[in-house]
Amino acid sequence: MIEKCRLDKWLWAARFFKTRTLATQAVNGGKVHLNGDRCKPGRAMSVGDSLDIRKGTYIFSVKILALSNRRGPAKEAVLLYEESVESIEKRQRVQIGMRAHIKPTPGGRPTKKDRRKFAKAWE
């Protein structure tokens, strides 16, 4: 079992980022905080540490349960961390809010009737 692991490698192994380069860029950009502090991608982390990860409009607050240097299946990656209940609820509220602002787009090409209506409106 691993006692210490690089932050960027763990983020990649836990499937928060698709590549290690993206994980490194997120850490350097201040999008990842380890135990409430900004850190570098090579920072050694251990079991029990807490992470705040910002991906777009979502914020994940997780506690590290296990360390891994390899990227395995998603079922194994979920076992590496535990997300707080508040974090899950907050992400769901953000998602619902984003869905409320999406305007439905008309499906496909306008019909002849629709084109006539648009032309009449422009006259």
N, C-alpha and C positions, 0 to 999 in steps of 0.2 A: 504494500500500500504506500502511496505517495504522501509525504508529509508537507512538502511545499510545491507550489506550482506557479508558473508565470501567469499573470492576469490575462494577457491577451490570448494565451494558449487555452486557458480555461473557458473564456468567453466563446471561443471558437468550438471547443469540445462540447460545451453545453448548448450549442446551436443557437446562441443569441445573434451571431453574425456568421455569414456564409463563408467568409475567408478570414485568415489571420490578419491580412492587410486591413480589412474593414474594421476588425476589432481593434487593431493598433491605432487606426485613424480616429476611432470613437474615443479611445482612452486619451489620446493626445489632444483631442478637441474638447475635452472636459465633459463628455457625455456619460462617463462612468466614474462613480465615486466609491472608493473602498473604505468602509467604516466612516463614512461622512466626509472624507478628504479626497481631494484630487490626487492622482498618482500617475506613475509612468507605466507603460505597457509591461516592462520587465519586473515589476513589483512582485515579490513573493507573497502569496496568500496562503491561508491555512483554513482548515475546517472550523466553522463557527463564525467566520467573518461575514459581514453584511455588505451587499452591493446595491447601489442605486444605478440603474441602467436606463438611459433615455434613448428611445428609438422613435424618431419622428415625434408624434404627439403623445406617444405612450411612455409611461414611466414604470419600470419593473423594480420592485423592492424585494430582494431575495436574500435568503440566508444560505450559505454554502454548507452542504451536507457531506460532500465527497469531492475529491480532486481527481482529475483525469488529464492526461497529456494527449490522448488520442480521441479522434472524433468517431464515435460509434453510432449505432442506430438511435433514432429519436426516443425510443422507449428507455434506453440507457441514459440518455442525456437528461431526461426529466428527473431521474433519481439523483442527479448531482446537486440539486438545489430545491429549496422550498420557498414559494412565493407567499408573501403575507396576504391575509384576507383583505386588508384595506387596499392593498395594491391592486388586487383582482377587481374589487368593486369600483375603484377609481377608473381603471382602464375600461370597464364595461360602461360606466357613465359617459366617458369621453366618446366611446364608440357609438352609443345611442345618440349623443348630441351631434356627432358628425353625420349620422344617417338622417337626422331631421333636417339638415341643411342641404341635402342632395336633391336637386330638382330632377324630376323624371324627364328623360329625353324621348322625343317621339321615335317610334320604331320604324326604321327604314325610310324609304323614299316617299315624299308627299304624293298623295293621290291627285288626280286632275281637279277634283273638287277643292282640295286644299290649295292648289296652285292658283285657282281662280279667286279664292278668298284672299290670298296674299296679294294678288295683283290688284284686286278691288281696294284693298286697304292702302296701297301705295298710290292710287290715283288721286 
